[in-house]
Amino acid sequence: MADVPEQYVRLLAAAEDASDLEPTWQEWHTVFQETRQKMAELGMDLIEVIVDLDALEKYCQERGLKNTSGTRAQYVAHVLSEQYPRQQQPQPRPQVKPRFKKKKRGT
């Protein structure tokens, strides 16, 4: 989330849930590295997102949101959706009629 210790101090000052976060950047970074390693071992492809705290604060203000872990996750998803826009949705496939015949019931 915060790439350098100075930014982490600023994040802690702005976050509504600061008491739930690691108290120092060094502790946060250790947890981040461990989590990233565990996820990689599970075969997950990770995309690292560096959060611009000014942009995060603007995002929160524009939407009337508090700076919480959920909002930060939502913001990162927003950033990723702008960096990697979805390709045009494929056109719906025409319906295919089944190729089997109904069995006649014996009387």
C-alpha positions in Angstrom: 0.0 0.0 0.0 2.5 2.6 1.1 5.8 2.2 -0.8 8.0 4.2 1.6 8.0 4.7 5.3 7.0 8.4 5.1 3.9 7.5 3.1 3.0 4.8 5.6 3.0 7.4 8.4 0.7 9.5 6.3 -1.6 6.5 5.7 -1.8 5.7 9.4 -2.8 9.3 10.1 -5.6 9.2 7.5 -6.9 5.7 7.9 -10.1 5.2 9.9 -8.9 1.7 10.8 -5.3 2.6 11.7 -5.5 0.6 14.9 -5.9 -2.5 12.7 -2.8 -1.8 10.7 0.8 -2.7 11.6 2.2 0.2 13.7 5.4 0.7 11.5 6.2 0.5 7.9 8.8 -2.1 8.6 6.3 -4.4 10.2 3.8 -3.8 7.4 6.4 -4.5 4.8 7.4 -7.8 6.5 3.7 -8.9 6.5 3.4 -7.8 2.9 6.4 -9.8 1.8 5.2 -12.9 3.7 1.7 -12.7 2.2 3.0 -12.1 -1.3 5.3 -15.2 -0.9 2.4 -17.4 0.4 0.1 -16.3 -2.5 2.8 -17.0 -5.1 3.3 -20.5 -3.6 -0.4 -21.0 -4.1 0.1 -20.2 -7.8 -1.6 -16.8 -7.7 -0.4 -14.2 -10.2 -0.1 -10.9 -8.3 -0.2 -7.4 -9.6 1.6 -4.9 -7.4 -0.2 -1.5 -7.2 1.5 1.5 -5.7 -1.1 3.7 -4.2 -0.9 7.4 -4.6 -2.2 8.7 -1.3 -3.4 12.0 -2.8 -5.5 10.1 -5.3 -6.8 7.7 -2.6 -7.9 10.7 -0.5 -9.6 12.3 -3.5 -11.3 9.0 -4.3 -12.6 8.8 -0.8 -13.8 12.4 -0.7 -15.5 12.2 -4.1 -17.5 9.2 -3.0 -18.1 10.1 0.6 -16.1 7.1 1.8 -14.0 6.6 4.9 -10.4 5.5 4.4 -10.8 1.8 5.5 -9.3 -1.4 4.4 -12.5 -2.1 2.3 -12.3 1.3 0.7 -8.6 0.9 0.0 -9.3 -2.5 -1.7 -12.1 -0.9 -3.7 -9.7 1.9 -4.8 -7.0 -0.6 -5.9 -9.7 -2.4 -7.9 -10.7 0.9 -9.5 -7.0 1.7 -10.3 -6.5 -1.7 -11.9 -9.7 -1.4 -13.9 -8.4 1.8 -15.4 -5.0 0.3 -16.1 -6.4 -2.9 -17.6 -9.7 -2.0 -19.1 -11.9 -5.0 -20.1 -11.9 -5.8 -23.7 -15.2 -5.4 -25.5 -17.6 -8.0 -24.4 -18.1 -10.8 -26.9 -21.5 -10.9 -28.7 -23.9 -13.4 -27.3 -23.8 -16.7 -29.1 -27.0 -17.8 -30.9 -29.0 -20.4 -29.2 -28.3 -23.9 -30.5 -31.1 -26.4 -30.9 -30.5 -29.7 -29.3 -29.6 -32.5 -31.8 -31.3 -35.4 -30.1 -34.8 -36.7 -30.7 -37.2 -37.3 -27.9 -37.8 -41.0 -27.2 -41.3 -42.2 -27.8 -42.9 -43.8 -24.7 -44.2 -47.3 -25.2 -47.8 -47.9 -24.4 
